[in-house]
Each structure stands twice: as structure tokens, then as C-alpha cells.
Amino acid sequence: MRKRFAVLFLTLVVFCAAGFSAAWPFQNEPDGFSDLEWGADISKYNDFELIIDSGDSKLYIRKDDLMKFGEADLQLLAYQFYKGKFAGILMQVGTEGNIEALKNAAFEIYGEGVRKDPAKDEWIWDGDTASITLKYDRGQEKGVLLILSKKFMNIEENAGPGAGSQ
């Protein structure tokens, strides 16, 4: 199951890095998540549990996280660290009601976002410091909200395959 999350997360990272061409302002652009600012060092915290190790990029969960975003009950709340620095957050929900609650919370906090294709349940927000993607599949009852630091997106994109993992 963790490998499925890793594949989903890495796919979304590539999608986000390739899909954004220019930043535009949106309300409440995050400079991190919860008590973590972008670039926070994992070594300063002792409440994370490693769930996926992909070399320089690692996913963690927090032991005592409240598994909520707005009114959405989260199935997964994972923190991405790149070379030990906080770089992104991944939230996943299931069931129609939680998908709508996740969308409503994102819209309330960040504004409506941009929907490039009206046929898809997908919205993006692309600011100066963060990029956000909200995607869901009603047929599979899965929704994902991904918030990434632009600084770390650019580093990973420019590093290329295998860079930095010696």
C-alpha cells in the first residue's frame, strides 16, 4: 500500500512540475503546513515516522496528527522531505462526502483555483512559493490534495534521475 502512495505522490510531483508555466497569486498561499515552514529540518522534530524512502525524497507521517482538513476525514496525511528539508504535503481521502469536504476546504482556504479541463475534477493553484493540486476520481472515490514548495519542486526537477543519491 505504501508503494501505491509513493507512485501516486511521485506522479503528482512530476505532473505539478510539468504542468505549471507561470505563477499567479492566490489567497492564503502557504509558506508551509501546520507548524512546519518550507525548508524546516526534519532533525529538529521527533514525531515523524518514515513510510517511504526514495533516496533524497522521503515521506513521513506524524504520529499524533489530527487526520482532518476542514471537514474532510483524511485517509493519509504525509509530509515530504527532500534532503531532510520540508518540501510538501500529501492528503488523501475516500468516499464522495470526504472528496467534497476536501474540495470545499481547499476552496475556502485558497480560493477556487484554476480548472484547466472542465471534464476533469482537477484544480490547480500556482503561486510564488507554493503549488497546489486537487484531483479526484469519483469512480474510485479517491481524492488527493498536494501542496508543494516551489523551491523544492525546482531543485528536484533540475536534479534529474539519480542526482544527489550517491
N, C-alpha and C positions, 0 to 999 in steps of 0.2 A: 504494500500500500504506500509506503514511503517513496518507493521508486516512481509510482504514478504521480505523486505530488512533485517530485523532482523534475520529471519530464514536463509536467504542466507548468511549473514555475519557470523552467529554462525556456520553454516555448514562448511563454508570455514575455519574458525578458527580451528575447530576440524580436518578437512582434513589436514590442514597445520601442526598442531601439531603432528598428527599421521604419516604423510607421509614423514617427514624428519628424516633421521637417522644420517647423518654426514654433517658437514658444508664444503663447498668448496668456494674458493674465486671467486668473480665475480666483474666486473668493476663497479666503482661508487657505491659501497654498501652504501645505505643511512644510515645516523645517525639520521634520522627524515624525515620530509617532509615540504617543504616551509620554513617558519621561525620557525618551531617547531622542537626541538630536542627530541629524545625519552626521556620520563620521565618528559617533561615540565608540569608544574602545571596549570591546567585549570583556577585556580583562578587569574592568572596573565593576563588573556585575557578577554575582554568584547564583543567580536564579534562572539561568538558561540551561536547557537540555538539548544537546545536539541531536538532530534527527536525520540530517543528510549532510554528508561531507563530499563535496565535489572539488576538492583541492582548495584553491583560493576562495571559492564561494561556498559558504556553509549556511544551512538552515537550522534554526533553533526554535523551540517552543519555550514559553515561560511557565514555570511550574504552577504558579498561582494566578494565572491570567483569568480575568473575567471574560468568558467566551461570548461577548456581546459587542455589536457595533450598532449603535442606535437601538432599535427594537429587534434586530436580527440575531438569532442564535447561531453562533459560528461553529462549524464542524472542525475548522482548522484556523489557527492564528499563528503564523510562522514569521520569524524575523530573519532576514537575510543579512549576513555579514560578509563583506569582501575584504580579505586580508586582515580580518579582525576588526573592521570598522563597519558600523551600522549603515546599511545601504538600501534596505527596502522591507516592505511588509506584504504578506500574502494572507488574505482572508478567503475562506471558502464556506459556502452554505449549501444546503439542500432543501428541498420542498418549496413549493410555489410561494407560500406565505413568507418564508425567510428570504427568498430571492427578491420579492417585492420590498421587504423591510430593508434589505441591504441597499437596494437601489434608492429607496426613499431617504435613507440616512446619508448616502453619498450625495444626493441632490441637495438635501438640506444643508449639509456642511460645505460642499464645494461648488454648488450651483449645478445647472443642468448638464454641463459637459457637451461635447460635440458628438453627434451620431452621424458618422460618415456614410453609412448604408442603412436606410430606413427598414430594410428587410432583415437586419440583424439586431439582436439585443446586445448592443455593444456601444459604450460611450467612452470618450477619452477626454482628459484634461491635461494640458501640456503647459506648464509654467516655466519660470526661470530656474527654479531649484528642484522641482518635483514633476514627475509624470504619473498619471493615474489612469488605469484601465479598469473598466467594469464590463464584464462579459457574463452572459448566462445562456444556458441551454434549457429551455422549458421542457423539452422532451426527456432529457436525462435528469431534470431537476437539480442542476448544479449551477451555482453562481460563484464568480471569483471577483474580488476587488484587489488589485495590485497597485501599491504605491511605491515608487522607486525614486531614489535620489538621482538627479540628473548628473551630478558629479561622478557617481559610481557607474552609472549607465555608460557614460562616455569612456571611462577607464576600461571597463570590461570589453566594450565594443572595439576599442583601439588595441587591446592586448592580443586579441585573436586567439585561436585554439592553442592551448598548452602554454601560453605565455605566463610567466611568473610561477609556474609549478615545477620547480626544479628539485 
